[in-house]
């Protein structure tokens, strides 16, 4: 046979489209050509594949070799097609039988010595694998592949090992990649536990409310009051990821240089970019689009410390992902989107020096400087925070106490999980995801409450978006109290949680 067809997977954003690797051997001067819109790394596969075949004790055909990667209009990058090209050449030259690779896909890079090398995005490729196909990958990708829980995924160390298996599967020892076992946050020793936070009871309660309803939260107050410490505890009080969520998060991390260890697979991600980060770093981008911090925080927490220190145009790019829960990136050759369903937690000082309103330290900033500082946060951005919570100065007698009588993260997480289950059973989502008629139906405010809330919204000059976020927070407060109906106290507290709009 001088023509063979095997299958591989490309990587475009978080998608892994199928690629048909067609190999043809013809008479003429020896040559090796790869067509089908390959990038530089794919073109270099010629030398890697040639050396890998020879160093594996196999024969490289001294004929004209043409490899077509179809579809031709799909950009292809990296060394992920090496193994498929090598197998295609071996079949076309008669060293392997075509029936041995029926319903099989190959995704791995090859070294010059014939070793199989792991590639990024393998989890994405395996999730796209049809149920009637086998997948052959590098053993370096085993731990990542375990997340896919596919029974027809096999790992190999070398090209020679794979060829021996394909020639006679019964004589070779071969096991499929086993599925990773789900774990819960309680199975790990959490370094950041809520029991370590002394005092700041209002802020801790606000953090619990945010976790229960999936709300965005802004802490403000003088330096050293525990704003960053509180924010870092957020993942510890959130329920662990489901297997589907964990797979989605792992797929995003697999696209770039960021890796999640096995022990973190089922824990909520926590991302805290520096305030010097660019807009592309936050939302993703590049000529070859990569996920940004908002996508790396998917199903978890994005924490922005020193919020006004971020460039204003950088903060403004967050507005759309917060609402849409995804990021769409368009480039000349590719258009892709990344999921970005995250909780936004931020912290800021009340002024440049940080001591405005401090009971012990005088503020050294002029009103003009304070206004310039706060003007970095636009009204639309502040609107997208459900809660603005002050973290005030507290005496050292509270901060330095060694007593640990506070609730632990595990205790709070149990209560959060109860509220989550209640909301999912009632409306199929957390309160923060409620919109339109669904929000009105679930909140079910009385006529008197509606009139009162409308009057407050008008007097405080709040937007319609702010009104809806107040309703969502009030619904969460009622759920925490175990109340079916929202009370006046819940509405009042939800309004008080929006302190920065009243300045």
C-alpha positions in Angstrom: 0.0 0.0 0.0 1.4 3.4 -1.0 -1.4 5.5 0.6 -2.5 5.5 4.3 -4.9 7.6 6.3 -4.7 8.0 10.1 -6.2 10.5 12.5 -4.9 13.1 14.9 -6.2 16.2 16.7 -5.4 19.9 16.2 -5.7 22.5 19.0 -7.6 25.7 18.3 -8.5 27.6 21.5 -10.3 25.1 23.7 -11.4 23.0 20.7 -9.7 20.0 19.2 -10.9 19.5 15.6 -10.1 16.2 14.0 -7.2 16.1 11.4 -6.9 13.5 8.7 -3.2 12.6 8.1 -2.9 11.3 4.6 0.5 9.8 3.6 1.4 8.9 0.0 4.6 7.2 -1.3 5.5 7.7 -4.9 8.5 7.0 -7.2 11.1 9.6 -7.8 13.9 11.3 -6.0 13.7 10.8 -2.2 11.8 13.7 -0.6 9.6 14.4 2.3 6.9 17.1 2.0 4.2 18.1 4.4 1.2 20.2 3.1 -2.1 21.4 4.7 -1.3 24.8 6.2 1.5 23.5 8.6 3.4 26.0 10.7 7.1 26.0 11.3 7.0 23.4 14.1 4.9 21.1 12.0 7.3 21.4 9.0 10.1 20.4 11.3 8.3 17.1 11.9 10.1 15.8 8.8 13.4 15.5 10.6 12.0 14.3 13.9 9.9 11.6 12.3 12.7 10.4 10.0 15.2 10.1 12.9 12.5 8.5 15.2 11.7 5.8 12.7 15.3 5.0 12.0 16.3 5.0 15.7 13.4 2.7 16.5 14.8 -0.1 14.4 12.3 0.6 11.5 12.9 1.5 7.9 12.3 5.0 6.5 11.3 4.6 2.8 13.7 6.0 0.3 10.9 7.3 -1.9 9.0 10.5 -2.4 6.9 11.0 0.8 3.9 13.4 0.7 1.9 14.0 3.9 -1.3 16.0 3.7 -2.9 17.3 6.9 -6.6 17.8 6.1 -8.6 20.0 6.3 -6.1 22.3 4.5 -7.7 25.5 5.8 -7.2 24.6 9.5 -4.1 26.1 11.0 -1.8 23.5 12.5 1.0 24.0 15.0 3.3 22.2 17.3 4.7 18.6 17.2 1.4 17.0 18.1 1.2 15.4 14.6 4.6 13.6 14.8 3.2 10.2 16.0 0.4 10.2 13.4 2.8 11.0 10.6 5.2 8.3 11.6 2.4 5.7 11.8 1.1 6.8 8.4 4.5 6.4 6.8 4.9 2.9 8.4 1.5 1.9 7.0 2.1 3.3 3.5 5.5 1.5 3.4 3.9 -1.8 4.4 5.6 -2.1 7.9 2.2 -1.9 9.6 -1.3 -3.1 8.5 -4.0 -0.5 8.0 -6.5 -2.5 10.0 -4.3 -2.2 13.0 -5.1 1.5 13.3 -8.8 1.5 12.4 -10.7 3.7 14.7 -7.6 5.1 16.3 -6.1 8.6 16.8 -2.5 9.5 17.6 -1.5 12.7 19.5 2.1 12.9 20.6 5.4 14.5 19.7 8.4 12.4 18.9 12.1 12.9 19.9 14.9 12.0 17.5 15.4 8.8 19.5 11.8 7.7 19.1 10.5 8.6 22.6 7.0 9.9 22.8 6.8 13.4 24.2 3.8 15.0 25.8 1.9 17.9 24.2 -0.3 20.6 25.6 -4.1 20.4 25.2 -4.2 16.6 25.4 -7.3 16.7 27.7 -9.1 18.8 25.1 -8.3 16.3 22.4 -9.5 13.4 24.5 -12.8 15.1 25.4 -13.4 15.4 21.6 -12.6 11.7 21.0 -15.5 9.8 19.5 -16.7 6.9 21.7 -15.8 4.3 19.1 -12.1 5.3 18.7 -8.9 4.5 20.6 -6.4 7.3 21.4 -2.6 6.8 21.7 -0.7 9.4 23.6 2.6 9.9 25.4 3.0 8.5 28.9 4.0 12.1 29.9 0.3 13.1 29.4 -1.0 10.3 31.6 -2.0 12.3 34.6 -3.8 14.9 32.5 -5.5 12.2 30.5 -6.8 10.6 33.7 -9.2 13.5 34.0 -11.0 12.6 30.8 -12.0 9.2 32.3 -11.9 7.6 28.9 -11.5 3.8 28.8 -10.0 3.7 25.3 -7.0 5.9 26.0 -3.5 4.3 25.9 -0.2 5.7 26.7 3.2 4.7 25.2 6.8 5.6 26.0 8.3 5.0 22.5 7.4 4.6 18.9 8.9 1.1 18.9 6.7 0.1 21.9 3.6 1.3 20.0 4.5 -0.5 16.8 5.1 -3.7 18.7 1.6 -3.3 20.2 -0.1 -2.6 16.9 1.6 -5.6 15.2 0.5 -8.0 17.9 -1.7 -6.6 20.7 -1.9 -9.9 22.5 1.8 -10.2 23.0 2.4 -6.7 24.4 1.6 -5.6 27.9 -0.8 -2.6 27.5 -3.1 -0.9 29.9 -5.4 2.0 29.4 -5.1 5.3 31.3 -7.3 5.0 34.4 -9.7 7.8 35.5 -8.7 10.2 38.2 -10.7 9.9 41.4 -12.8 12.8 42.5 -11.8 14.4 45.8 -13.3 17.1 48.0 -11.7 20.2 49.5 -12.0 18.5 52.9 -9.5 15.9 51.8 -6.7 18.4 51.7 -4.9 20.4 54.4 -6.0 23.9 53.5 -3.3 26.5 54.3 -5.7 29.4 54.1 -8.4 28.7 56.7 -11.0 31.1 57.9 -10.3 30.2 61.5 -7.0 32.2 61.2 -8.9 35.5 60.6 -9.4 37.3 63.9 -12.2 39.9 64.2 -13.7 41.5 61.0 -17.0 39.7 61.6 -18.9 41.8 59.1 -16.4 41.2 56.4 -16.3 37.4 57.1 -20.1 37.3 56.9 -20.0 39.2 53.6 -17.5 36.6 52.3 -19.9 33.8 53.3 -22.8 35.6 51.6 -20.7 36.0 48.4 -19.8 32.3 48.4 -23.4 31.3 49.0 -24.8 33.2 46.0 -21.8 33.5 43.7 -21.7 37.3 44.2 -18.8 39.7 43.3 -17.3 41.4 46.3 -15.2 44.6 46.8 -13.4 45.1 50.1 -12.2 48.6 51.0 -10.4 49.9 54.0 -7.0 51.0 55.5 -3.9 49.0 54.8 -3.3 46.1 57.1 -6.9 45.3 58.1 -7.0 41.9 56.4 -8.6 42.5 53.0 -6.1 40.3 51.1 -6.2 37.7 53.8 -9.9 37.5 53.7 -10.0 37.2 49.9 -7.4 34.4 49.9 -9.8 32.4 52.1 -12.6 32.5 49.6 -11.8 29.2 47.8 -11.6 27.4 51.1 -15.3 28.0 51.8 -16.5 27.2 48.3 -17.6 23.6 47.5 -15.2 21.6 45.4 -15.5 21.3 41.6 -17.6 18.6 40.1 -15.9 16.3 37.6 -17.4 18.2 34.7 -16.2 21.5 36.1 -12.8 20.1 37.0 -12.3 18.8 33.4 -13.3 22.2 32.0 -10.8 24.0 34.2 -8.0 21.5 33.5 -8.7 21.9 29.8 -8.1 25.7 30.0 -4.9 25.3 32.0 -3.6 22.7 29.6 -3.6 25.3 26.8 -0.7 27.4 28.2 2.3 27.3 30.5 0.1 27.1 33.6 -0.3 23.7 35.1 -2.5 22.4 37.9 -1.1 19.6 40.1 -3.2 16.5 40.6 -4.1 17.4 44.2 -5.6 20.7 42.9 -7.8 19.3 40.2 -11.1 19.4 42.2 -10.3 22.7 44.1 -11.5 26.1 42.9 -8.8 28.1 41.1 -7.6 31.3 42.7 -5.9 33.8 40.5 -4.3 37.0 41.8 -2.6 39.0 38.9 -0.4 41.9 39.7 -1.7 45.4 39.1 0.8 46.0 36.4 -0.9 43.3 34.2 -2.0 44.3 30.7 -5.5 43.9 29.3 -4.3 40.9 27.2 -3.0 39.3 30.3 -6.4 39.6 32.0 -8.7 38.6 29.2 -6.4 36.6 26.9 -5.1 37.3 23.5 -2.0 37.1 21.3 -1.5 36.1 17.7 -2.1 32.6 18.8 -4.9 33.2 21.3 -4.2 32.0 24.8 -6.5 32.2 27.9 -6.0 35.1 30.3 -6.5 35.4 34.0 -10.3 35.6 33.7 -10.4 32.2 32.0 -7.7 30.7 34.4 -10.1 31.8 37.2 -13.0 29.9 35.5 -15.2 28.2 38.2 -13.1 29.9 40.8 -12.0 33.3 42.1 -10.3 36.2 40.4 -8.8 38.5 43.1 -7.6 42.0 42.1 -5.6 43.5 45.0 -5.0 47.3 45.0 -7.8 47.7 42.5 -7.3 51.4 41.6 -3.7 50.8 40.8 -4.7 48.8 37.7 -4.8 50.9 34.6 -8.4 52.1 33.9 -8.5 50.6 30.4 -7.4 47.3 31.8 -10.2 47.3 34.4 -12.8 48.2 31.7 -12.1 45.1 29.7 -13.4 43.1 32.6 -17.0 44.4 32.2 -18.0 42.2 29.3 -16.6 38.9 30.7 -18.3 39.5 34.1 -21.7 39.6 32.3 -21.1 37.2 29.4 -19.1 34.7 31.4 -16.9 34.1 28.4 -14.2 35.9 26.3 -14.4 36.0 22.5 -11.0 36.7 20.8 -10.8 37.4 17.1 -7.6 37.4 15.1 -6.8 37.4 11.4 -6.5 33.6 11.1 -8.5 32.4 14.0 -11.5 33.2 16.1 -12.0 31.5 19.4 -13.7 31.9 22.8 -12.7 30.9 26.3 -15.1 30.4 29.3 -14.8 32.9 32.1 -17.4 32.2 34.7 -15.6 33.5 37.8 -16.3 35.4 41.0 -14.6 38.7 41.2 -13.1 39.7 44.5 -11.2 43.0 44.8 -9.6 45.1 47.5 -8.7 48.7 47.7 -7.7 51.5 50.0 -10.0 54.5 50.5 -7.4 57.0 49.3 -3.9 57.0 47.9 -2.2 57.1 51.3 -4.7 54.6 52.6 -5.8 56.3 55.8 -9.0 58.3 54.9 -11.4 57.7 57.8 -8.8 56.0 60.0 -9.5 56.7 63.7 -5.8 56.9 64.6 -3.8 58.0 61.5 -4.5 61.3 59.7 -5.0 61.2 55.9 -2.4 63.2 54.0 -4.3 63.4 50.7 -6.2 66.3 49.3 -9.8 65.9 48.2 -8.6 66.3 44.6 -6.1 63.5 44.9 -8.8 61.3 46.5 -11.2 62.0 43.7 -8.6 61.2 41.1 -7.8 58.0 42.8 -11.4 56.9 43.0 -12.1 58.1 39.5 -10.1 55.2 38.2 -13.1 53.0 39.0 -15.9 53.8 36.6 -19.5 53.6 37.6 -20.2 50.6 35.3 -17.4 48.7 36.9 -18.6 49.4 40.4 -22.1 48.4 39.4 -20.8 44.9 38.6 -19.8 44.4 42.3 -22.8 43.0 44.2 -21.3 44.0 47.5 -19.0 46.8 48.7 -17.8 46.0 52.2 -15.7 48.1 54.5 -12.9 46.3 56.3 -12.2 48.9 59.1 -9.3 49.3 61.5 -9.5 47.1 64.6 -7.4 47.2 67.8 -4.3 45.1 68.2 -6.0 43.3 71.1 -8.3 41.6 68.5 -5.6 41.1 65.8 -3.0 39.5 68.1 -5.3 37.2 70.0 -4.2 33.5 69.8 -7.7 32.1 70.4 -9.2 30.2 67.5 -12.8 30.3 68.4 -13.8 31.3 64.8 -15.6 29.0 62.4 -13.3 27.0 60.3 -13.5 26.9 56.5 -14.9 23.4 56.6 -17.8 24.5 58.9 -18.6 27.5 56.7 -18.3 25.3 53.5 -20.9 22.9 54.8 -23.4 25.8 55.2 -22.5 27.2 51.8 -23.1 23.8 50.2 -26.6 23.6 51.8 -27.5 27.0 50.3 -26.1 26.0 46.9 -28.2 22.9 46.9 -31.3 24.9 47.8 -30.7 27.4 45.0 -29.9 24.7 42.4 -33.0 22.7 43.4 -35.2 25.9 43.1 -33.9 27.5 39.9 -31.2 25.3 38.5 -28.4 27.9 39.2 -26.9 30.2 41.9 -28.7 33.5 42.6 -26.0 35.5 40.9 -27.0 33.9 37.6 -30.6 34.9 37.8 -31.8 37.3 35.1 -35.0 38.9 33.8 -38.3 37.1 34.6 -36.5 34.4 36.5 -35.0 36.9 39.0 -38.4 38.6 39.5 -40.2 35.2 40.0 -37.6 33.9 42.5 -37.4 37.1 44.5 -41.2 37.5 44.4 -41.1 40.9 46.2 -44.4 42.3 47.5 -45.9 45.4 46.0 -44.9 47.4 49.1 -41.3 46.1 48.9 -41.1 46.9 45.2 -42.3 50.5 45.8 -39.9 50.9 48.7 -36.9 49.5 46.8 -37.8 51.7 43.7 -37.8 54.8 45.9 -34.4 53.9 47.5 -32.9 53.2 44.1 -34.1 56.6 42.7 -33.0 58.6 45.8 -29.5 57.0 45.6 -29.3 57.4 41.8 -28.5 53.7 41.4 -28.7 52.0 38.0 -31.1 49.2 37.0 -28.1 46.8 37.1 -27.5 47.8 40.7 -31.2 47.2 41.5 -31.0 43.7 40.2 -27.8 42.9 42.1 -29.5 44.1 45.3 -32.3 41.7 44.7 -29.9 38.8 44.1 -28.0 39.5 47.3 -31.3 39.9 49.3 -32.4 36.5 47.9 -29.2 35.0 49.1 -29.5 36.5 52.6 -33.0 35.1 52.8 -31.7 31.7 51.7 -29.0 31.8 54.4 -31.7 32.5 57.0 -33.8 29.7 55.6 -36.7 32.1 54.7 -38.8 31.4 51.6 -39.7 35.1 51.2 -37.4 38.1 51.2 -37.9 40.3 54.2 -37.3 44.0 54.6 -34.2 43.3 56.7 -32.7 41.4 53.8 -33.4 44.2 51.3 -31.9 46.8 53.8 -28.8 44.8 54.3 -28.3 44.2 50.6 -28.5 48.0 50.0 -26.0 48.6 52.9 -23.6 46.3 51.0 -23.4 48.9 48.2 -21.7 51.6 50.3 -19.4 53.0 47.5 -22.3 54.0 45.3 -23.3 56.6 48.0 -20.5 59.1 47.8 
